[in-house]
Amino acid sequence: MIQDDAPINLIEDAISNNVDCIWTMWRYRYEVNVPGRGVANIMELDYDYMDLAVNYIKQEAIGVIGRMGFASLPPCGFVPERLVPYSSQLSKRLDRDGVAVHFWKPRNQHLWTFPNRGLAALRRYPCVLSPTIYTDSSQPFWRRVMLHGLKQELAAYWSSQGLSVLPVVGWCDRSDFEFCLDGIPKESVIAIPGIERRSVELPGDALYRQSLFLDGLELLEQSIYPSSLVLAGGSQAQFSRVSEAVSCLVVHLCL
């Protein structure tokens, strides 16, 4: 049997060899059942700050969807006019009309440890975006799956507490297409991050990322039929490409 402190390469090997693992999410603890090897808990590997305060979470209030059991969100109809970053200054802002709070700035990991922290300030805003943790293609597949699950569960918990949550969809590799739309509602306003220009570009990098981005947009439109898209960040040229690629309204907002 794999123990809870089992080396993660055991799980990575199973994934890379396409072993038919069974993924289960119990509250905020992920398990992977590797046939012939047993069950391993992968929740706390590498990310001590993700040891979530389960006592705060009412799991029965959160619906799940998909083969991996990601938490699902209700559709959001709010199209923000501005985005502001989550910070300790939120409660002091007076201009909240049309504003949605985003979580693309670093050092928001405490939200997963204390999911009720900041709720009072967030309730003063008409909408919040799904909380996100930065991912990139250098991270192993299992970690990107886990981070998507964490995003969905905290967003679903906030929704159960009365917040209007605008779902965020992101992908950094084609393998992310397997899960990045799980738990995302259909016919909802959806937010997507713009492509950041990298300081060091390898030959073909920019073209590949643009192709990946457009392929993800096509999948998104064909799978969940967004009512509107909010492009958060990105260039004006990218906004034009997104507007041409989808049939719904696209709104471009600065971070």
C-alpha positions in Angstrom: 0.0 0.0 0.0 1.1 3.6 -0.7 1.2 5.5 2.5 0.2 9.2 2.9 3.8 10.3 2.8 4.6 8.2 -0.2 7.0 9.7 -2.8 5.1 11.7 -5.4 7.1 10.1 -8.2 5.1 6.9 -7.7 1.9 8.8 -8.6 3.6 10.7 -11.4 4.8 7.5 -12.9 1.3 6.1 -12.8 0.0 9.2 -14.6 2.7 9.4 -17.2 2.1 5.7 -18.0 -1.6 6.3 -18.4 -2.5 4.0 -15.6 -6.3 4.2 -15.0 -6.1 5.8 -11.6 -9.2 6.7 -9.6 -9.1 10.2 -8.3 -11.3 11.2 -5.3 -11.7 14.5 -3.5 -12.7 14.2 0.2 -13.4 17.7 1.4 -10.0 19.3 0.8 -7.9 16.1 0.6 -7.1 14.5 -2.8 -6.6 10.8 -3.1 -5.3 8.8 -6.0 -6.0 5.1 -6.2 -3.3 3.5 -8.2 -4.4 0.0 -9.2 -2.1 -2.6 -7.6 -0.4 0.0 -5.4 -3.1 1.4 -3.1 -4.2 4.8 -2.1 -2.1 7.9 -1.6 -2.9 11.3 -0.2 -1.4 14.1 -2.4 -3.0 17.1 -0.7 0.0 18.4 1.3 2.9 17.6 -1.0 5.0 20.7 -1.6 2.2 23.1 -0.5 2.1 23.3 3.3 -0.1 26.4 3.1 -2.8 24.3 1.5 -3.5 22.4 4.7 -7.1 23.8 4.6 -9.2 24.6 7.6 -11.8 21.9 6.9 -13.9 22.8 10.0 -14.9 26.0 8.1 -16.1 24.1 5.0 -19.6 22.7 4.7 -18.9 20.1 2.0 -22.6 19.1 1.7 -23.4 22.6 0.4 -21.0 22.2 -2.5 -22.0 20.2 -5.6 -19.4 18.2 -7.5 -19.1 17.4 -11.2 -16.9 15.3 -13.5 -14.9 12.1 -13.1 -12.5 13.8 -10.6 -15.3 15.3 -8.5 -14.4 19.0 -8.9 -16.7 21.4 -7.1 -19.1 23.1 -9.5 -20.2 26.7 -9.7 -23.5 28.3 -10.6 -23.6 30.5 -13.7 -22.7 34.2 -13.2 -24.4 36.9 -15.2 -22.4 39.9 -13.9 -20.1 41.6 -16.4 -17.6 43.7 -14.5 -16.6 47.2 -15.6 -13.3 47.1 -13.6 -11.1 44.6 -11.8 -9.3 45.3 -8.5 -6.8 43.1 -6.8 -7.6 41.4 -3.5 -5.8 43.2 -0.7 -6.2 44.4 2.9 -7.5 47.7 1.6 -10.7 46.3 0.1 -12.9 47.3 2.9 -11.7 50.9 2.6 -12.7 51.4 -1.1 -15.8 53.4 -1.7 -16.1 53.0 -5.5 -17.4 49.5 -5.7 -20.1 49.7 -8.4 -19.3 47.5 -11.4 -16.2 46.2 -9.7 -15.1 42.6 -9.4 -12.2 41.5 -7.1 -9.5 39.3 -8.7 -6.8 37.1 -7.2 -4.0 37.1 -9.7 -1.6 38.9 -7.4 0.8 36.7 -5.4 0.6 35.9 -1.7 -3.1 35.0 -1.5 -2.4 31.4 -0.3 -3.7 32.2 3.1 -7.2 32.2 1.6 -7.1 28.4 1.4 -6.0 28.0 5.0 -8.6 30.5 6.3 -11.4 30.4 3.7 -13.6 32.7 5.8 -11.0 35.4 6.0 -12.0 38.4 4.0 -15.6 37.3 3.4 -16.9 40.5 5.1 -14.9 42.7 2.8 -15.7 40.6 -0.3 -19.4 40.8 0.4 -19.3 44.5 -0.2 -18.5 44.0 -3.9 -21.0 42.9 -6.5 -18.7 40.1 -7.7 -15.5 38.2 -7.1 -13.5 36.1 -9.5 -12.5 32.5 -8.7 -9.4 32.6 -6.6 -6.4 31.4 -8.6 -2.9 30.1 -7.9 -0.4 30.6 -10.6 0.3 27.5 -12.8 2.6 27.0 -15.7 3.6 24.1 -18.0 6.7 23.3 -16.1 4.6 22.0 -13.2 3.7 18.3 -13.3 0.2 17.4 -14.5 -1.0 16.2 -11.0 -0.1 19.6 -9.5 -2.1 21.5 -12.1 -5.0 19.2 -11.5 -4.8 19.8 -7.8 -4.6 23.6 -8.2 -7.7 23.6 -10.4 -9.5 21.6 -7.7 -8.5 24.0 -5.0 -9.7 27.0 -7.1 -13.0 25.3 -7.7 -13.6 24.3 -4.1 -12.9 27.7 -2.5 -14.9 29.4 -5.2 -17.8 27.1 -4.6 -17.6 27.6 -0.8 -17.7 31.4 -1.3 -20.7 31.0 -3.6 -22.4 28.9 -0.8 -21.7 31.9 1.5 -23.6 34.3 -0.7 -20.8 35.7 -2.9 -21.4 36.1 -6.6 -18.4 34.3 -8.1 -17.3 34.8 -11.7 -15.7 31.6 -12.9 -12.1 31.8 -14.1 -10.8 29.4 -16.8 -7.1 29.0 -17.6 -4.8 26.5 -19.3 -1.1 26.4 -19.8 -0.7 23.1 -21.7 -2.9 21.0 -24.0 -3.1 18.4 -21.3 -5.0 20.9 -19.2 -8.0 20.6 -21.6 -8.8 17.3 -19.8 -9.9 19.1 -16.7 -9.8 22.9 -17.0 -13.6 23.1 -17.7 -14.7 20.7 -15.0 -17.0 22.4 -12.6 -17.3 25.5 -14.8 -21.0 26.4 -15.5 -22.5 26.7 -18.9 -23.9 29.9 -20.4 -22.1 32.0 -17.8 -19.9 35.0 -17.9 -16.3 33.6 -17.9 -13.0 35.3 -17.1 -9.8 34.3 -18.8 -6.3 35.6 -18.2 -4.4 37.3 -21.0 -1.1 35.8 -22.3 1.9 37.4 -20.5 4.9 38.3 -22.6 7.9 36.3 -21.3 11.2 38.1 -20.6 13.1 35.2 -22.4 11.4 33.7 -25.5 12.7 30.6 -27.2 12.1 30.3 -31.0 8.5 29.4 -31.6 7.4 30.1 -28.0 5.1 33.0 -28.8 3.5 31.2 -31.7 2.9 28.1 -29.7 1.3 29.9 -26.8 -0.9 31.9 -29.2 -2.0 28.6 -30.9 -2.6 27.0 -27.5 -4.6 30.0 -26.3 -6.9 30.0 -29.4 -7.4 26.2 -29.2 -8.5 26.6 -25.6 -10.9 29.4 -26.6 -12.4 27.1 -29.2 -12.9 24.3 -26.7 -14.4 26.7 -24.2 -16.9 28.1 -26.6 -17.9 24.7 -27.9 -18.2 23.1 -24.4 -19.8 25.7 -22.1 -21.2 28.3 -24.4 -20.2 31.4 -22.4 -22.6 34.3 -22.4 -19.6 36.8 -22.2 -15.9 36.6 -21.8 -13.8 38.9 -19.7 -10.2 39.1 -20.9 -8.2 40.1 -17.8 -4.9 41.7 -18.9 -3.3 41.0 -22.2 -2.7 43.3 -25.1 -5.1 45.1 -27.4 -4.0 42.8 -30.2 -4.8 39.8 -28.1 -8.2 41.3 -27.3 -8.9 41.6 -31.1 -7.9 38.0 -31.7 -10.2 36.8 -28.9 -13.1 38.9 -30.2 -12.6 37.3 -33.7 -12.3 33.8 -32.3 -15.6 33.7 -30.3 -19.2 34.7 -31.0 -20.0 36.1 -27.6 -19.4 39.6 -26.1 -15.7 40.1 -25.1 -14.8 42.7 -22.5 -11.1 43.7 -22.0 -10.2 44.8 -18.5 -6.8 45.8 -17.1 -5.4 44.1 -14.0 
